[in-house]
Amino acid sequence: MAKQFQKVRGMNDVLPERARLFDHVIKSFMQSAEAAGYGHIETPVIEDEALFIRTSGEGTDVVDKEMYNFEDRGGHRVALRPEGTAGVARAYIENGMASLPQPVRLYYIADMFRYERPQAGRSRQHKQIGVEMFGDPNPSADAQVITLLARIYRQAGLRNVGLQINSIGDQTCRAKYRKDFVDYLEEHVDKLPDLDRDRLRRNPLRVLDSKDPVTQEVLNDAPQMLNYLCADCQKHFSGVLEYLDELGVNYEVNHRLVRGLDYYTRTVFEFYGQREGAMSALGGGGRYDLLLGELGTKPTPAVGFGSGVERIVIEMEAEEDLPLINEQGGVYVASLGEPARLAAFHMIEELLDAGIKACGSVDKDGIGSQLARADKLDVKYAVIIGQKEVKEGTVLLRDMASGAQETITATEIANELAKRL
Ligand code: HAM
């Protein structure tokens, strides 16, 4: 027997029922981002591997363990993008967007690739919605990026979304913190599990992210970054919180929040859904004022977020009364008898030409099973054509909810439906 192919581990098919939710999230994201002055950007799936190593950072899981990297046929080291910020920052520089009026606001909907251990809400290819704002150093920019993401979750119908926020300082204050933090952990290193010892060696701040109960206990008495912020970082952080307070946005300051990528400075934030533990953040982001300078252009402040569409959809599916997304209002064309079949076939095309959502199974089935199918499809109306209707140049218009039927002239039906739907 021929081999039955299966999807590669960690990859997902998204079937129409779920894809509808994906599309809903993406459409509402695009509308909200456009309304807030963001322009759509598409960057390649494949970038120079070194771009991600330079930006996300050596010692992060994303770079060390999860990258889909390989040598292409020309011998270049490339990678499938694990995240969106690096590519968009590269495009901003490479396309001279620094000379545009600042800030430059960009948004993307893009597939990301990370070789992670697959589970619900964690796959090796995931679709992300994200924004990046370049050129605005002010706390109001951070707050606006956060409220944009909060709005997208609201519009998706999610009601129990929590926001955690922290500041991880800048190059001056973080160095001092890092030293004291490492000194503290070194004193307790014998208690730490292997994984966290390894983190301590390679990327110490990542220890803050540890889920290990023993590490958590050690961390209880560890120095806290918020006590180390320099005056400027302190002022920036208070500014962001004040703007959020101003808008009545609820948040929790979590002094252990560090995020899994190295490019952040100052503000970092994450949103969580109600499915605690099952998956990590719904979305997250922060400020990365040093990244563009590190990519060899003039220092440019920047802030943004990314959120996995599948994680949003999983949360939507868990909501009790999801806003009605199924676009109702379509028409099912049913027919009875030979000449009527052809009339129905024409009718479907005519309705589609008029911009009306229409379908029908022209080639088979009795009228009963056709109407049952119309019911399943949740259409508002069925157009029924039998031999009598063909002869008289009419159709029966059936209101699927009430079952009421009326006779309408065939040439009038497109207009009539356009009015009613
Ligand atoms: P991130 O936190 O690594 O940030 O990813 C953003 C979001 O992508 C996560 O919160 C999650 O919703 C989703 N995500 C990540 N990995 C997976 C996965 N394996 N399966 C499903 N969903 C996943 C970034 O990528 C930054 N570029 C965000 C950013 C933009 N920061 C500033 N600007």
Residues whose N, C-alpha, C, O or C-beta is under 5 A from the ligand:
A	BS01	HAM	E83 G84 T85 R114 E116 G121 R122 S123 H126 Q128 V131 A281 L282 G283 G284 G285 G286 V303 G304 F305 G306 S307 G308 R311
